[in-house]
């Protein structure tokens, strides 16, 4: 073969690899979108929900975010038994079942039933979410892991954006019940996507098969770098839920007095986060996990002062900075867990997500109480504290020597 022919073959092979990686990223992001689209979309319709059930913002916020209780419980369960669960089958079954509580939310008679159905949603979303992350960490090469995880978190970002826009628009034009019927259909679309695009798996790599669940979990909790990543995950969702749950009430009250469609369009602030989160894999390769994580948290913190103004434009800008920073930091932390684990990666992903969702529970309860009792400025103070703790924990992001 001539030099020119060999050069052409190399170029074609490189193009094929790039094309395959791009297609994989699209599928991974779309799977993430359809898996967690129910999680935060309901936050965009908090004011009409609070009016429909005649409850306070904190009570409605706790009911809507009750899904994080289920997500934390499911993540712990997957951490303990991940080695026994077929990833593909588990994701498909979880997404099929998810459509049931989503549909029943359309006819929930009271706040207690609403909260219970949200917990059920959380159980099923987290099962699919955790098993997908385990699948990616086990099936991707070391060089592809960060990009695959970044694509998955980018799909999460997109679900935050388009899910909220869709929920706000559907509720505004067709009512609350129609909104939940539509989202049940999206759950079933996610099932179809996974069924037709995710390959049946062979046995997981032997170097990540645990001897028993308890020893795997103990090993992860004894790993200082993993403990730090679990704490970072807790702090990120604590802060994120504090901002994006209660800002809805700030936007619809005087002096801003925005309508529901305007509130929906405010969530276009998530659009830049899709691009920046996809860039997280390359940023980590260049900057390292610690600097990448702390840089994202600094960007998030830079948006907080804007949230205390009475200008819709400035509040929107602040939300944009905060979203870019927190999603970027989440992508870095999520991608760090697999390589930092010295044993069962499925259990490590489950523990990380359990801590992440526990942060959501704590953020909803603590910052909800602060918001009702002391106001928006005090709530933002709690968010700033959480970001500071996350940055401090991020200084402990060190990979094992074999990496």
C-alpha positions in Angstrom: 0.0 0.0 0.0 1.4 3.4 -1.0 2.0 6.2 1.6 -0.9 8.2 0.1 -3.2 5.2 0.4 -2.2 4.6 4.0 -2.7 8.2 4.9 -6.1 8.2 3.3 -7.0 5.1 5.2 -6.0 6.7 8.5 -8.0 9.8 7.8 -11.1 7.7 7.0 -10.6 5.6 10.1 -10.3 8.8 12.2 -13.5 10.2 10.6 -15.3 7.0 11.4 -14.2 7.1 15.0 -15.3 10.8 15.3 -18.6 10.0 13.7 -19.2 7.0 16.0 -18.3 9.1 19.0 -20.7 11.9 18.0 -23.5 9.4 17.3 -22.9 7.7 20.7 -23.0 11.2 22.4 -26.3 12.0 20.8 -27.9 8.7 21.9 -26.5 9.0 25.4 -27.8 12.6 25.8 -31.2 11.7 24.4 -31.4 8.7 26.8 -30.6 11.0 29.7 -33.2 13.6 28.5 -36.0 11.0 28.4 -34.9 9.4 31.7 -35.0 12.5 33.9 -37.3 14.9 32.1 -39.9 14.4 34.8 -37.6 15.4 37.6 -37.3 19.1 37.3 -40.0 20.0 34.7 -42.6 20.0 37.4 -40.7 22.8 39.2 -41.7 25.2 36.3 -45.4 24.8 37.3 -45.0 25.1 41.0 -47.1 28.3 41.4 -50.2 26.8 39.6 -49.7 23.6 41.5 -49.5 25.4 44.8 -52.7 27.3 43.9 -54.5 24.0 42.8 -53.7 22.3 46.1 -54.1 25.5 48.2 -50.7 25.1 50.0 -47.6 27.2 50.7 -44.6 27.4 48.4 -42.5 25.4 50.8 -45.1 22.6 51.1 -45.6 22.4 47.3 -41.8 22.5 46.8 -41.4 19.6 49.2 -44.1 17.6 47.5 -42.7 18.2 44.0 -39.1 17.5 45.1 -40.3 14.4 47.0 -39.0 12.5 43.9 -35.5 13.0 45.4 -36.5 10.7 48.3 -37.2 8.0 45.9 -34.1 8.7 43.9 -31.8 8.5 46.9 -33.4 5.2 48.0 -33.2 3.7 44.5 -29.5 4.8 44.2 -28.6 3.1 47.5 -30.4 -0.1 46.3 -28.6 -0.1 42.9 -25.3 0.5 44.8 -25.9 -2.6 46.9 -27.2 -4.9 44.1 -25.8 -3.4 40.9 -23.7 -6.5 40.1 -26.9 -8.6 40.0 -28.9 -6.3 37.6 -28.7 -6.5 33.9 -28.2 -2.8 32.9 -30.2 -2.8 29.7 -33.2 -4.8 31.0 -33.2 -2.7 34.3 -33.3 0.6 32.4 -36.1 -0.6 30.1 -38.3 -1.9 32.9 -37.7 1.3 35.0 -38.8 3.6 32.1 -41.9 1.5 31.3 -42.9 1.5 35.0 -42.2 5.3 35.3 -45.0 6.1 32.9 -47.6 4.8 35.5 -47.0 7.3 38.4 -46.5 10.1 35.8 -49.9 9.4 34.4 -51.5 9.1 37.8 -50.3 12.6 38.8 -52.9 13.9 36.4 -55.6 12.8 38.8 -53.8 13.0 42.2 -56.6 14.0 44.6 -54.5 15.7 47.3 -51.0 16.7 48.2 -50.1 13.5 50.1 -51.0 11.3 47.0 -49.1 13.8 44.8 -46.0 13.5 47.0 -46.2 9.7 47.0 -46.4 9.5 43.2 -43.4 11.8 43.0 -41.5 9.4 45.3 -42.4 6.5 43.0 -41.2 8.5 40.0 -38.0 9.1 41.8 -37.4 5.5 42.5 -37.8 4.6 38.9 -35.9 7.5 37.4 -32.9 6.9 39.7 -32.9 3.2 38.8 -32.7 4.0 35.1 -30.2 6.8 35.7 -27.8 4.8 37.9 -27.9 1.7 35.8 -27.1 3.9 32.7 -24.1 5.5 34.4 -22.9 2.1 35.5 -23.3 0.8 31.9 -21.3 3.7 30.5 -18.5 3.5 33.1 -18.1 -0.3 32.4 -18.5 -0.2 28.6 -16.5 3.0 27.7 -12.7 3.1 27.4 -10.9 5.3 29.9 -10.4 7.9 27.2 -14.1 7.9 26.3 -15.6 7.9 29.9 -15.4 11.6 30.5 -17.0 12.5 27.1 -19.8 9.9 27.6 -20.6 11.2 31.1 -20.5 14.8 29.8 -23.0 13.8 27.1 -25.2 12.2 29.7 -25.2 15.3 31.9 -25.8 17.4 28.8 -28.9 15.4 28.2 -29.8 16.1 31.9 -29.3 19.8 31.2 -31.6 19.6 28.1 -34.3 17.9 30.1 -34.1 20.8 32.6 -34.6 23.3 29.8 -37.0 21.7 27.4 -38.9 19.8 30.1 -39.6 23.1 32.0 -40.5 24.9 28.8 -42.8 22.1 27.7 -44.4 21.9 31.2 -45.0 25.6 31.4 -46.5 25.8 27.9 -48.7 22.7 28.2 -50.0 23.8 31.6 -50.6 27.3 30.4 -52.6 26.2 27.3 -54.1 22.8 28.3 -54.0 22.5 32.1 -52.1 20.5 34.7 -53.7 17.1 33.8 -52.7 17.2 30.1 -49.1 18.1 31.2 -48.7 14.8 33.1 -50.2 12.7 30.3 -47.7 14.2 27.9 -44.8 13.4 30.1 -46.0 9.8 30.5 -45.7 9.5 26.7 -42.1 10.8 26.9 -41.3 8.0 29.4 -42.5 5.4 26.9 -40.4 7.1 24.2 -37.4 6.7 26.4 -38.2 3.0 26.7 -38.3 2.6 22.9 -35.0 4.4 22.5 -33.1 2.2 24.9 -34.7 -1.0 23.5 -33.6 -0.2 20.0 -30.2 1.4 20.6 -28.6 -0.1 23.7 -26.9 -3.4 23.0 -27.4 -6.5 25.2 -24.4 -6.7 27.5 -22.0 -9.4 28.1 -20.7 -10.1 31.7 -19.2 -7.0 33.3 -15.4 -6.7 33.5 -14.1 -9.0 36.2 -11.9 -6.4 37.8 -15.0 -4.6 38.8 -17.0 -7.5 40.1 -17.4 -7.2 43.9 -17.2 -10.2 46.3 -20.2 -8.9 48.2 -22.2 -5.6 48.2 -21.3 -4.6 51.7 -17.5 -4.9 51.1 -17.8 -2.9 47.9 -19.7 -0.1 49.6 -17.3 -0.1 52.5 -14.4 0.1 50.1 -15.9 3.1 48.3 -16.6 4.9 51.6 -13.0 4.3 52.8 -11.7 6.0 49.6 -11.0 9.7 50.5 -11.4 10.9 46.9 -14.7 9.1 46.5 -16.0 10.4 49.8 -15.2 13.9 48.6 -17.0 13.4 45.3 -20.1 12.1 47.2 -20.0 15.3 49.3 -19.7 17.5 46.2 -22.7 15.8 44.7 -24.7 16.4 47.8 -23.8 20.1 47.8 -24.4 20.6 44.1 -28.1 19.4 44.2 -28.6 21.1 47.5 -27.7 24.5 45.9 -29.4 23.8 42.6 -32.7 22.9 44.1 -32.6 25.9 46.4 -32.3 28.2 43.5 -34.5 26.6 40.8 -37.3 25.6 43.1 -37.9 28.9 44.9 -36.9 31.4 42.1 -40.2 30.5 40.5 -42.1 32.3 43.4 -39.7 35.2 43.2 -40.4 35.6 39.5 -44.2 35.6 39.7 -44.4 37.9 42.7 -44.0 41.7 42.6 -41.9 43.6 41.7 -41.1 41.2 38.7 -44.6 39.7 38.4 -43.8 37.4 35.4 -46.5 35.3 33.8 -46.2 31.5 33.5 -45.0 31.6 29.9 -42.4 34.2 30.8 -41.2 32.0 33.6 -41.0 29.1 31.1 -38.9 31.2 28.7 -36.6 32.2 31.6 -35.4 28.6 31.5 -33.7 29.2 28.2 -30.8 30.0 30.5 -30.1 26.3 30.4 -29.3 26.5 26.7 -25.6 27.6 27.0 -25.2 24.9 29.7 -25.7 22.2 27.1 -22.7 23.3 25.1 -20.5 24.0 28.1 -21.3 20.7 29.7 -20.4 18.8 26.5 -17.1 20.6 26.7 -16.5 19.3 30.3 -14.7 16.1 29.1 -12.1 18.1 27.1 -11.8 20.7 29.9 -11.0 17.9 32.5 -8.3 16.5 30.1 -6.7 19.9 29.9 -7.2 21.3 33.4 -7.7 18.2 35.6 -10.7 17.3 37.8 -9.9 19.7 40.7 -9.5 22.9 38.7 -12.4 22.0 36.4 -14.7 21.4 39.3 -13.7 24.5 41.3 -13.8 26.6 38.1 -17.4 25.5 37.6 -18.4 26.3 41.2 -16.8 29.8 40.9 -18.9 30.5 37.8 -22.1 29.4 39.6 -21.3 31.6 42.6 -20.7 34.6 40.3 -24.4 34.4 39.4 -25.8 34.6 42.9 -25.6 38.4 43.4 -27.8 38.9 40.3 -30.5 36.8 41.8 -31.1 39.4 44.5 -32.0 42.2 42.1 -35.6 43.2 41.1 -34.7 43.1 37.4 -36.0 40.2 35.3 -33.0 40.6 32.9 -30.4 40.5 35.7 -32.1 37.6 37.5 -32.1 35.7 34.2 -28.4 36.4 33.7 -27.7 35.2 37.3 -29.6 32.0 36.6 -27.6 31.5 33.4 -24.2 31.8 35.3 -25.5 29.5 38.1 -26.8 26.9 35.6 -23.6 26.8 33.6 -21.4 26.5 36.7 -23.4 23.8 38.5 -24.0 21.6 35.5 -20.3 21.8 34.5 -19.3 20.9 38.1 -21.8 18.1 38.1 -20.4 16.7 34.9 -16.8 16.8 36.3 -17.8 15.2 39.6 -19.9 12.5 37.9 -17.1 11.6 35.5 -14.6 11.5 38.3 -16.5 8.7 40.2 -15.8 5.8 37.8 -12.1 6.3 37.4 -11.7 7.0 41.1 -13.4 3.7 42.1 -11.0 0.9 42.8 -13.8 -1.7 42.8 -17.4 -2.1 41.6 -18.2 1.0 39.5 -21.9 0.3 39.6 -21.9 0.6 43.4 -19.7 3.7 43.2 -22.2 5.4 40.8 -25.1 4.4 43.0 -23.5 5.8 46.1 -22.7 9.1 44.3 -26.2 9.5 43.1 -27.7 8.6 46.5 -25.6 11.4 48.1 -26.5 13.7 45.2 -30.3 13.2 45.7 -30.0 13.3 49.5 -28.6 16.8 48.8 -31.8 17.6 46.9 -33.9 16.4 49.9 -31.9 18.5 52.3 -31.9 21.5 50.0 -35.7 21.3 49.6 -36.4 21.1 53.3 -33.7 23.4 54.6 -33.9 26.1 52.0 -37.7 25.9 51.8 -37.9 26.6 55.5 -35.4 29.5 55.1 -37.3 30.9 52.2 -40.7 30.9 54.0 -39.2 32.2 57.2 -36.5 34.6 56.2 -36.9 35.4 52.5 -35.1 35.0 49.2 -31.8 36.7 50.3 -31.3 34.2 53.2 -32.1 31.3 50.9 -29.3 32.5 48.5 -27.0 32.8 51.5 -27.6 29.1 52.1 -26.8 28.3 48.5 -23.5 30.2 48.6 -22.5 28.3 51.7 -23.2 25.0 49.9 -21.1 26.0 46.9 -18.2 26.9 49.2 -18.3 23.5 50.9 -18.3 21.8 47.5 -15.2 23.8 46.4 -13.4 22.8 49.6 -14.2 19.1 49.1 -13.1 19.4 45.4 -9.5 20.0 46.6 -9.4 16.3 47.5 -10.1 15.1 43.9 -7.1 12.7 43.4 -7.2 9.6 41.1 -5.7 6.3 42.2 -2.0 5.8 41.3 -2.9 3.2 38.5 -4.6 6.1 36.6 
